[in-house]
Amino acid sequence: MTEKRDPMIPDGDVTPIDTDYKIGQDNILVNVGPFGLDIHNRVFAVSALAIILFVALTLMFQTQVEPLFSSVRAWLTSNLDWFFISVGNIFVLVCIGLALSPLGKVRLGGTEAKPDYTYTGWFSMLFAAGMGIGLMFFGVSEPLSHFASSLGGTAMENGVRTDWAPLGAAAGDPAGASRLAMAATIYHWGLHPWAIYAILALGLALFSFNKGLPLTIRSVFYPLLGERVWGWPGHVIDILAVLATLFGLATSLGFGASQAAAGLNYLFDIPLGSTTQIVLVIGITAIATTSVLAGLDAGVKRLSEINMVLAVLLLAFVILVGPTLAIVTGFFSNLGAYLEYLPALANPINREDVNFSQGWTAFYWAWWISWSPFVGMFIARVSRGRTVREFIVSVLLVPSLACVLWMTVFGGTAITQLVQDGYEAAAKAELPLQLFYMLDVLPLAQITSFLAIILVVVFFVTSSDSGSLVIDVIAAGGKVDAPTPQRVFWCTFEGLVAIALILGGGLVALQAMAVSTGFPFAIVLLVSTISVVKGLASEPRPS
């Protein structure tokens, strides 16, 4: 890592925005006992009250809210699947266009800015914070699910597809079903989600490091709203960002808690159920709070690098002791299958595979969008000094290829076990347990399963830790050095929301809230692309 500098002071030429607004000018200072708070009066108050009210009502009416959450998720994904799929396509096309255009030469932080982190540290942080828990949870379960539904073929009832297979399925064709399953899985974890993250991250980095505006979501909209961005239009944008981030994080924390609980039950016969998950959420939130107190470099960065090492060790182990040849050849064939099926999978209209496009893709896109303020701001904070082209290529391709490798190793191994060895335990297990059953027939299963639980826990911690840092920046009006108790507050509430959703409907409730907050924020992100292009066009770049 290079010598630390004030990230708000550009190096070299930039085109700053001339505004009288000062970072934190609308903040209020509050003393709560021995602790001092420095918060944006409207964004913090509205966001915190909305979350407190949600947690209280969910805990008070647990039995009544579960069907409500189910109905909300079903309505949004069935009626707005075309919207979510179209939005994802737009972000990919915008990213490709920016990378190929002359705007790709713009450097974040000024024409002479140097990167704050090495490639290793940079990739570790964005990857661990971006998708860690999801990869652990879905790495085996999603490829297996798509494979089974594709192999089973299509089913019709009253003229409507009732199966969950992607596209036209591959009835009775194991090789074809495997290709389609891996292509569908990679579609959900490849270019599209990282393009969503990249657009917002690029906007935040540009308007903070080059334009001199606060590191908060509203700043991205200055070219469109002007000085009104500091009023209620900007407040609404930041409040939506806080709520989307918190509920998107709670969804991931819920997945992590369910998988960690399943792993502990598998290894040590610890009882399954919401009680175990809640205890895990409380314990891991406490660890995350400790990491928050340590700060970005000592906490998040160190944990991210530790997690990257553990993930690589587990990945390498499965490659070496699993079906090595099938994994190596599968990486390239799966990448080819992804490119082959991508146009059909990304088609937003006239889909026959309604269960897949609505139940899988629409949910994923809403989830990624709800995560985008968190991952986007986190990537922005660690990406100063990169050119726009370097930024987009790295943020899109490197994590996407890592996801292809991960899904090929874990999902491909599980499919090979099922097809070639007739091992059905993983395919028949509950989703949170499928990873552990896949590892069960490999050497050192007890050790690797325990390592998998550790990975889930540390991914859990880095997500909660990073998320609280990001939410606090937004709720503090863009201040990146706000008092630590505020980050502890948000870290605690992430855990409380996850607990409330676990008690109020489990994974269905978690998914419903991710979709509900993802929809309005998708509109915010679409509008932000215009501002990003306008902002880049005004920046100096090398000839």
N, C-alpha and C positions, 0 to 999 in steps of 0.2 A: 504494500500500500504506500502511496506517495504521501508527502507531507500534507497534513491537514490544513485546509484553508476555509475561509468563510464562503460557503456555497452561493450566497446571495450576491457576492461581488464577482462580476464577470471578468474573464481573462481575455483580453483582445477586444475586437470590435463586436458590438451588438447594436440592436435598435430597440432601446428601452421604451416602455410606454410611459408617457408623461401623465401622471395622476397625483393628486394631492393626498390620496389615501395612504395612511401609514399602517403597517402591519400591527394589529392589536389595538387600533384606535377605538374600536367599538367594544373592546373587552372590559370586563369588570373584575376587580380584585376582591376576593372574598376570603375571609379567615374563618376556617372551621377548626376550632380548637387550636392546636399548635401548627396546623397546616394552612398554607396559603394557596388559593386557587386563582388562576388567570384564564378566564373563560369568555368566549363570545356570548354575550348575554342572551341573544335570541336563539342562535343555533343550539347551544348547549341546553338551554332551558326547555325548548320544544322537544328536542330529541330525547333528552333524559326523561321528561314527563311521559312522553309517548311510550317509551320502553318500560318504564315503571308500571304504567297503567296496563300495558299488554301482559307483563309478567303476572301482575296481581289478578287480572281477570282470568287468565289461563289457569292459574293455580286454583282459583275459586270455583271455576266451572269446568273441571277436567272432563267429565263425561259428556257435557254438551258441546264442547269445542271440537272434539275429534271428528264428528261427521261434518262440521262446518269446514274444517281444514281440508277434508277429503273433497268436498264439493268445490271449494275454491280452486284447488289444484286441478281438478278435472275440467272445470269450466275454462280456466285460462289456457291450459295446454291443448284442449280440443278446439277452441275457437280462435286461438291466436298462434297456432303452430306455424302457419304461413308467415306471420310477422317475425317471429323469432328466427326462423330459418333464413328469411330474406335479410334481416339485420346482420346475421353472422356473415353472409356472403358479401355484403357491402363493406364490412370492416376488412375482410381479406383483400378485396380489390383496392381499397384505399391504401392499405399498407404497401401492396405491390407497386401501385402507381407512385407513391412517394419515394420508395426505394429506388425506382428506375429513373425518376425525374431529376432535374438539376437541384431540386430542393433537398435531395439526399446528401448534398455536400455541407449543409448547415451543421455547425458543431454546437452541441448543448453546453452552454456555459461561456460561449464566446469563441472567437476564431483561434485563440491561443490556449484554450482550456485543455488540461490533461486529465485523464481518468483518475478518479479517486481510489478505485479498486482494481486489482488484477483480474484477468479473465476468470481464474479459478474461483476467487472470492465472489465475483459478480454472479457467475453462473450458479454457484452453490446457493446464494441467497435467493435469487429469483426462482430457482427450481424448488427449493425446500418450502418457501412461503407460498408458491403458486399452486402446486397440485399434490403435495405430499400425501395427505390423508386419503385423497381420492384415488391415487394410484395404488395405495395399499389395499383399499377396500374393493376397488373394481378391477384390479390387475388380473385376477383369476376369474372373478364372477361374471364380468361383462362378456369376455370372449366365450366363456362356456355357455352363457345364456343365449347369445346370438347364434352360436353353433347348434345348440339343441333345437331352437325354434326354426332355424334355416333347414336343418336336416329333416325336421318333421313336415316341412312343406306348408302350403297355404290351407286355410280353412275358411269357408264362407257360411254366413248365416244371414238370411234376408237380404242378400246382395251386398253384404259388407264383410270385409276381412276381419276375422276374429283372432287370428294368430298374431304372434309378436315378432315374426321374422322380418328382417330388413328386405326392402325391394321385393323381388319375386321369389325369394327363398331358393333352396337348392335341394329339393326333396330327394332323399335317398342317395345323395352324392356327398360322401364325407369330405373329399378334397375340395369340392365346390363350396360346401357349407363352411369349411374352415377358412377359405379365402374370403368369403363374404362376411363371415363373423369378424375376422381381423380387420377387414377394410372398414366395417361399420364402427368397430371400437376405436380405431385410429382416427376416423373422422371426428369422433367426439372428443379426442384428446390431442389432436394435431394442430394444424394451422388456424382453424377458426377460433378456438378459445384464446390462443396466444395473440391473434390479431385484435381481439376485443381488449385484451390487457394492453397491447402495444399502443393503440390509439390514445387511450386516456393517459398512459404513462408518458407518452411523447408530449401531449398537450401540457401536462403538469410540469415536466422538466423545462419545456420551452418557455412557458409564461413565468416560471419562477426564476430559472437561472439566466435566461436571456432578456426577459422583459421586465424583471424586477418586481413582479407581483407576488403576493403571498402564496405559499405552497398549499393551495386549497382548490377544490373543484371549481368554484365560481370564477376563479381567475381565468380559466380557459375560455370563458364566454365574453371576455372584455371586448374583442373585436365586434361582437354582435350587440351587446347591451351597453357598452360604454360605461359611464359612471354609475348607471343604474345597477351594475353588478354588485355594488356595495350595499344596496337596499334589499327590499323583500324578494325581488327575483333571484338574487344571489343567495339569500337566506334559504329559500325553498330548495334550490339546487343542493346546497350543502346539507340541509336536513335530510333530503332524499338519499344523499350519499352516505350519511351516517347510518340511516336505517337499513339501506341495502347492504352495506358492509357488515353490520352487526348480524342481520339475519342470514346472510350468506355464510358468514363465519360459523354461526350457530348450527347451520346445516352440516357443515364439515365436521364440527366438533361432535355432533350427534353420531355421524358415521364412524368417527374415530372411537368414540366411547363404546358403541355397539360391537365394533370389531375387537377392541382390547378386552371387553368383557367376555366375548366369545372365545378368545384365545386363552384367557385365564381359566375359563370353564374347561376348555379342551385339555389344558396342561395340568391344572391343579384341582379340577372339580369344584371351583368356586361357583356358587349358584348364579344362573343367568337371571335376567330380569331388570326392571327399571332401577331397582335399589342399587345393584352393582354398578350400573352405568352412571347413576347420580354420584355415587362415592368416587368413581373414577374422574368424573367431571370436576368435582370439588378438589380432589387431590392434584390433578394436573393443572387446574386453574391456579392453585397455590404455587406450584412450580413455575408456571408462566409469570406469575406476579413477581417472583424472585428474579426471573430473567429480565422483566421490565425494569426493575430497580437497578440492574447492572448496566442498562443502556444498549444502544444499537450495536456498537462494536464489540463490547464485552459479552453481551447477551445473545442477541439474534445472530450475529455473524458467527460466533463461536459454535453455537448450537447447530446452525445450518451446515457448517463445515463438518462437524461431528456426524450429523445425520447423513451427509453425502458420502462419507467414508463407510458408514454402516450399510447404506443402501447399495453401494458398489460392491461391498463384500458379499452381501446376500445375493445380489445379481450374479456376480462371478461364480459363486458357489453353485447356483442352480444351473448355470451354463456348463460348468465342468462336470457335475455329477448327473445332470439331467440328459435329455436327448440332444446332445451337443450338435450333431450334424443337422438335425431338424431345426434347431434354433438358429444356427448360422445361415442356413439356406432360407429359413423362414423369414428372417429379417428383410432380405431383399425381395422375396416373393410377396410378403405382406405389404411392403412399400409399393410394389407394382400394383397389387390389388387395390390399395387405397387410391392411387392415381386413376386406375381404371374405373372404379365405381364412384369416384368423387362427384362427377357431374350429376349422376342420378341421385346420390344421397343428398346433395345440396339443392335439389329441385324443390321449391317451396309450394308448388301447386299441383293439383290433380294426383295426389299421392294415394295409392291403394293400400300401402302398408301403414294404415292410420295408427295402429297401436305403437309401432316403432317410432314413427315420426313425431307423434304427440307424446307418448309415454316416455320415450328416451330422449330424442333430439331436442324437442321444445323445452323439456325440463332442464337438460344440460345447458342449453344456451341461456335460459333465464338464470340458472345458477352461476354460470361464468360471469354474466353481466352484473349480478348482485355482488360478486367478488371483485369486480373491476376497480372500484375505488381503492380497496385495500391493496390488491396486487399492483395496480397502476401507480399509486403513490409510492409504494415501497420500491418498485423498479425505478421510478423517477429519482428518488432520493439517492440511489446508488449508481446512477447512470450518467452523472455529470462528466463531461469531457469526451463523450462518444459523438461521432457524427450521426446524423439521422439515418443514413444508409447502414452504417455499422450497427446502430441500435436496432433497426427493424429486422435486418438479416439475422442478427444474433438472437433477438427475442422471439422471432418466429421459428427459425430453423433449428437452432440448437436444442431448445426444450422439446420441440416436436419430434426430432429424431430420437431424443432420449425417451420420449413416451412410446415411440414405435418399438424401440429396443425393449423397454420394460414390459409392454404388453405381449411382445413376441416371446420373451423369456418365460413369463409367468403364465399368461393365457395359453401360449403355444404349447408349453409343457403339459398343462392340464388337459388340453385337447388331445395331445399325443398319448397321454396316459389312458384316456377314454377310448380312443380309436384303435390304437395298436395293442394296448395291454388289457383292455376290457375293464379298467379300473373305474368304477362308477361312483365311488364314495364322494368325491369332490363335487361332481355334477348334481348329486342328490342332496347335498348338504344345504343348510341355510346360507344365504349370501355372506354374512360376516365370517362363517367358518370355512368357506371354500378354500381360502389361501392355506389354512392349516392342514386341511385334508390333502391338498396337493403336495405339501412338504412332507406329509406323513410317510409316503412311500419312498422318499429319498433318504440317503444316509444322514445321520446326526439330526434326526427330525426334532428331537426335544430341544436341541440347541438352536436350530434355525427358527423354530416356532417361537422360542423365547426372544430371539433377536428380532423377529417380526413384530412382536408386541412392543419391544423397546422402540423400534422404528415408528410405530403408530403413535406411541406416547410422545416421542421427541418431535415428530411432525405436528402433533397436537399442540405442543408447547410453542413451537416456532410460529405456528399460525395464530394462536391466541396472543402471543407476545407482539408479533408484528402488527396484528390487527389493532390492538389497543394503542400502539404508537400512532398508527395512521388515523384512527378515529379521533384521537386526542388532538392531532394537528388540525383536523377539520373543525372540531368543536372549540378550538382555541383561536380561531380566526387566522390560521396559517402559521402560528408560532411553532417552531420546531424545538424550542427549548422551554416549553411550558413546565410548571411544577410537576414533579413525579407523582404526587397523590392523584392527579387527574388521570394518569395512565392506569394507575391501580384501580380507580373507579370503573373505567371502561373494561378493563380485564375482568373484573369481578362480574360486571353485568353481562359480558359475553357468556360466562359460565351460567349465570342465572337464567338467561334466555334459553340456553341449551337445555337446562333442567326443566324449565317450564314446558318446552316443546316436547321433551321426552315424556313427561307426565301427561301432556295434553294430546297425545296421539302418536308418539314415537316418530319413526322416519317419515310417515305420511305428513305429519304436522310440520316437520322440518322442511320437507320438500315444498309444501304449500307456501310457507313464508318466503322461501327463496324465490319461488316463481312470482309471488305477489309483489315483492319489492323489485324484482328484476324487470318487470314490465314497464313501470314508469321511468326507471332509470335507463332503459333501452332507448327511450325517446330522447332523454338528456344526452346520451352518448352519440346518437345520430346527429343531433344539432352540433355537438362539439367538433365533429369532423370538419365542418365548415370553418370554424374558428381556428383549428389547427392549421389548415391549409393557408388561410389568410395570414396567420402569424408567421409561418415559415416563409411565405413569399416576401415578407418585409425584412427578413434577416440577411446580413451580409454573408457571402460565401466565397471561397477561393475561386479564382478565375479558372 
